[in-house]
Amino acid sequence: MFSDVRLRGSPVEQSVRNEWKANWSLVLAASLGFSFFTIMIASSGLFFEPLQAEFGWSRTLLSSGPSIASILTAVLGPFAGALIDRYGSRRVVLPGLVLTIGSVMSFALTSGAELQWVGLWVIFGIVAVSIKSTAWTAAVLGVFDRSRGLALGLTLSGTAVAQIIVPPLANWLIMVVGWREAFVWLALGWGGLTFVVCAFFLFDAHDRHRAPGQQANNRPVDNILSGLTTREALRDSALWRLAISNFVVMLLTMGLTIHMFPILTEAGISRSSAAWLTSLSGVAAICGKLITGFLLDRFKPNWTGGITLGAAALAFLLLDQGRSSPTLIVIAMLVNGYAAGTKTQITGQLTAAYGGMKNFGKIYSVMAALMALAAGLGPTVAGAIYDYAGSYGPFLAIGVIGCVLGGGLMISLPAYPAGHGASRQAPSKG
């Protein structure tokens, strides 16, 4: 199961160090950029109370905004991906950051009209698609080879950092300067820093091949990177298996994540203890991204991804059978958080391996849209099962079966196709 990276002191290990020496600043920029993409989702709940107090809006209206933006970014993702494939992440991200900063600032102009609130979120969803995960993932995967897993894990950890820092920061801003100015400072502060860092450090494979002195400078962008055409990707069984596996596991784990609090309280856990236990998942998610990235670079990725996603079944099993045991509940929370934090990076790395980088933006955007759909359906499916059965037992049982099947489907992925720039040892079937 080991790849060639295991050879201590080998040229491969030296190439890993060289990759990081040359590209660490790109990972920093991408991680910060991805954190800014999630800033509105991470902070939106803190604005509910002051907006409701000032305008008398319902929670349904207030919470509809993030849903609208999420749907729009999912629908428009493939179009943004096509631009990234053609022009590179930098040329899409930098103007996208300026537009997104302006969009976030415009929330300070909210006047109390419900249609205006919806319109502001529509605009945010349209412009923010330029800085969603596809842009940052494509930039990192396009220049990293030997250490793709860890680089992608650090990039995607930006969202976890935002989820930790943004809520207390936004709350402090609202208390000190008011909710209107809080939108402005979040946009200019976090967004402004992101723009400066990206302006200096965000250079992907497209930019490096366009640089003066590069032999590929005069070659068409389509000839720089190898990979499947979009039509070939639609017929590729490995990509279909990857998509189905992640859709199923994402649906189940997101349903579990959203319903975790009531599952715990129904098991007799106090609200304060349940809240503390729920926070464990966030910590485990960060660890999951970094550890999985490390393992993806050193072991067969299909086995690493399949075992990681399949292990989520343990969380469902422990919660179904061991809800009276505090120890088993803690283990279940850690396992679920760990697995939930890895799906995006596993999907990104394996999409690049099987689909290549030539049309990565379009292919991965479809994968991301499917994961977004699964994330949206998961809580509803879990709630519907609870309403029908009167308990979470059937949902937890389905979760065990679904995660095992999803993990097994990923393990079954074939060897990497040749010529897609993945020089690490390819996984074999089974």
N, C-alpha and C positions, 0 to 999 in steps of 0.2 A: 504493500500500500504506500510505500514511501516513493517520493519523486526524487529526481536527481539533486534537489536542493539539499538533501540530507548529507551530502558529501562535505565534510568539514574541510575548510581551507581550499576547496576546489575553485576552479575558474567561475563556476556557477555562483558560489557564495560571494566571490569578488564582484560579479556582475550585479548581484542584489545590492551590495553596498554602493556601487556606482550609480544604480538607478535612484536610490534614495538621495545620494549626494547631489545628483542633477535635478531631481524632481520634487524634493520635499516641499518647496515653496508652492508648487502647483497644488499639492494635497492640502496645504494650509488654506490657500485661496478657495479651493473647491469646498472644503468643509465649512468655512465661514459663509460662503455663498449659499450652501444648502441650508444652513441655520437661518439665514435671512428669509428664505422661502417659507419657512414654517412659523415665522414670527407672528403673523396674524392669527393663525390657528392656535398657537400656544397662548396668546394673550386675549383672545376674543371673549372668553368667559369672564374676565375681570372687568370688562366694560359693560356687562349686562346690567348690573345694579345701578350705576350712575345714569345710564341711558334710559332705563326703565323709570327711574325716579324723575328724570327731567321730561320725558316725552310720554310716559304711560304705556310704552310698548309692551306687547306680550313676549313671553320667552320663546314662543314659536317663531315670531317674526325675527327676533334677535338671533336665534340659533339657525335660522334659514340661510343667513349670509355665508357662513363657512361651507355649508352644503352646496350652495350655488357655485361658489368658487371651486370647490373640489370637482364637481361635475364638469364644469367648463374646462379646467386644466386637463381632465381625463379625455374629454372629447377632442380638444385642440392639440393634445400631446403629439400625435403622429405628424401634424403639420409643422410643429416646432422641431420635431425630430428630423424632418426632411431638410429644414434650413440648417440644422447643425451638421448633418451629413455633407451638405454642399459647401457651407462657409466656415464651419468650425465653431466651437463653443464660444470663443472670445467675441466674435463678431455678432453673436446673438445675445450673449449675456450682458455685455457692457451697456448697450442701449436699453436692454430689458431691465437692468438694475435702476437706471435713471427713471424709466417709466413706472416701475414698481414703487420706488421711493415716492414719486409724485402721487401715485394712487393711494398709498397709505396715509400720506399727509392730507389728502382730500377728505378723509373721514372726519377731520376736525371741523369741516364745514357743514356737518349734518345739521339740518334745520328742524327736523321732526316729521318730515314727510316720509311716509312709509315707502313710497315708490323710489324716493331718492336713496334710501338705505339699500334697497334691492339693487338699484343701479350702480351704487358704489362698489358693491360686491361683484357685480357682473364685470365692471371695468377691471377690478383687481384680478379676477379669475382669468380674464383675457390677457393682461400684460404679464401676470406672474407665471404663465406657462413657459415663458422664455427662460426662467430661472429654476424650473422644477428639476427633479433628480436626473433626467436624461442629460441635461447639459453638463452637469458636474461628473456624472458617471462616464460619459463619453470622453471627456477631457482626460480623466485619470487612466481609464483603460486603454486609451490610445497611445500612451507613452510608457506605461508600466507593462512588463511582461513577466519577469521572474517573481515579482512581489505584488502582483495584482490584488490578491485577497486582502492583505493587510492594508494596502493603500486605499482600497475601496471601503474597507471597514472604518478607517479613520475619517474618510470623506463623509460617509453616512452617519458617523457619530455626531456630526454637526447638529442634526435634529435633536438628539438627546441632550446636547449641551444647551440648546435653545429652550427645551422643555424644563430644564433645571433653572436657568437664569432668568428667562423672560417673565414668568409669573410674578416673582417677588419684585423684579425691576419695574414692571408695568404697574403693579399695585403701589409701589413707592411713588412713581411719577403721578399717578392719578391722585394720590393723597396730597402731594406737594404742589403740583402745578395744575391739576384738574384734568379731566378726561380728554378735552380737546388738545391741549398742549402735549399730553402723553402720546397721542398719535404722532404728532410732529417730531417729538424727540426720539421716539422709537425709529421712525423713518430716517431722520437725518443722522442720528447717532449710529445705530446698528447698520443701517443701509449705507451711510456715507463711508464708514470704515470698510465695509465689504467692497464698495466700489473702488476705493483707493488700493486695497490689497489686490483685487482682481486686475486692476489696471497695470500693476507692476509685475504680477506673478502668473496670471492666467494665460499660459501659452500652450496650446495643445499640439497634436501632430500636424494639423493643417498649418498652424502658424510657423512651426519649425521647418516645414518643407517649403514655405513661402519665403523664408528668411534668405537674405543675400548670401551667395556662396554655396547654397545647398544644390546638389545636383538635380534634385527633384523640383527645383524652383519653377521650371518652365513646363512641368508636366501637369495635366489636368488633375484636379483633386480626386476624381473618381479612380485614377490610376495609382494613387499613393497608398491606399489601404485596400486590403483584400477582403473577400467575404461573399456571402450569398446576395443575389438580387432579391427584391421583395417578393417576386413570384416564386423563386426557389424556396424562400423562407416559409411561405404559406404551405408548401408541400413537404417541408422537412419534419419527419416524425419526431426527431429529438426535441425540436423546439415546441412541438405540440405537447409532448410528454412533460416538458418543463413547465409549460403554461398551465396545463391541467393540474399538475402536482401543486404548484404554488397557489392556484385559484382555490383548490379544496382546502389546503392547510391555512391559507389566509382567511378564508371565510370562517372556518371553525375557531381559529385562535383569536380573531378579532371579536367574534361573538362572545368568546370566553372572557376576553379582556374587558369589554364593556359591561358584561353582566357579573364580573367577578365580585364586586361589592355586595350585591344582593345574595349571591351564592354563599358568601362567607357569613353574612348576617343571618341567613336562614339556617345555617349550620350552628348557630348559637354564638358566633363571634360578636363582640361588642362593636359598635360603630367606630370608636376610636382605634381599637385594635385592627379592625378591618381596613381602615384608612392607612395605618402604618404598614400592614402586610401588603396592601396594594402598591405602595411605593417601592417595595422590593423588586417588583417587576421592572421598574424603570432602571434601577441599578443593574439588574441582571441583563437588561437589553444592551447596555453599553459594553458590559463584559462579553456578551454574545457576539457583538460585531467584531471586537478586537480578536477574541480567541478564534472565532470561525475564520476570520481573515488569515490568521497565522496558520491554521490547519489547512485551509484551501491551497496555500502555497506549498505545503509539504506532503500532503496526502492526496490520494485520488479524489478529485472534486466531486464526482458523482456519489461516492461513498460518504464523504464529509457532509455534503448537502443533504443526502438522503437520511443519514443517521440523525443529523441535527433536526430536520423537520419531523422525522418519525418519532424522535424523542418527545415531541410535544404531546404524544399520546399518553405519556406517563403523567403529565399534569392533569389531564382529564380523568385518568384512572384513579389517581390519588384523591382528587376532589370527590369522585363518585363513591369510592370505597372507604376513604379515610378521613372524612370531614370531622370526626370526633377527636382526631389526633392533631394537636398543634404542630408537632414536628413534621407530619406528613403534609399539612397545609403549607408550611413554610417551603418545603421541598417543591411542592406543586407550583407555588408562586415563582420560585426561582427558575424552574424548568420552563414555565410558560414565558416568562420574561426573556430568558436566554434565547429560546427558539423564535419568539416574535421579533426579536431584534435582528435576525439574520436573513429573513426572507428576501429583502430587497437586494442585499449584496450578493447572495447566492444566485438570484435571478440575473443580476447584472453581469456577474462574471461568467456564468454558463451561457448566457445569451451571446456574449462576445466570443466565447470559445466555439460555439456551434454555428453562429450566424456570421461571425467575423465583424470587422469594424467598418467595412465599406458603406453599409446601410444600417449601422447600429442604431442610429437615432430613430429611424422609422420602426425598426423591429422592436427595440426596447420600449418605445413609447406605447406600442400595442400591449406588450407585457405589463407595463405600468398601469395602463388603462384597465386591464383585466384584474390586476391586484386591487386597484381602487374600487372597482365594481364589487369584488369579493369583500373588501373591507366595509363597504356600505351595506351589503346584504347580510353580512354575518350577524350583527346585533339584531336585525329584524327577524332573521330565521330563528335565532336563539329565543327571542321573545315569543314568537309564534308557537314554538314547541312547548315553551313553558305554559302559555295560555291554554294550549290544547291538553297537555298532560297534567297540569297542576303542579309540576315540579321540574327541576332541572335535570333529573336523573336521565331521561331519554336523550337529552342534548349531550350530556357528558358521555353517554355510551356511544352515540354517533361520533363524537369527537375522537374517541379512542380508535374506532375502526377507520375513520377518514384519514387521520394522521398517519396511521400505519400504512395504509394504501398509498397515500401521497409520498411518503418516504420511500416505499418500495418502488414506486414508479420512477423516482429520481435515480435510485440505485441502478435501475435497469437501463440507464442511458448508454448509448454506444460510445465507441472511441471517438475522440475529437477528429474532425475532418482535417486533412492536411492543407497547409497553405493559408491558415487564418491568423497566423502570427502568434499562436500559442505554442511556445517552445517547451513548456513544462510537459512532463510525462502525461499522456492522455489516459483517461479512465478506460477500463475495459468493461465489457458487458458483465452485468451481475456483480 
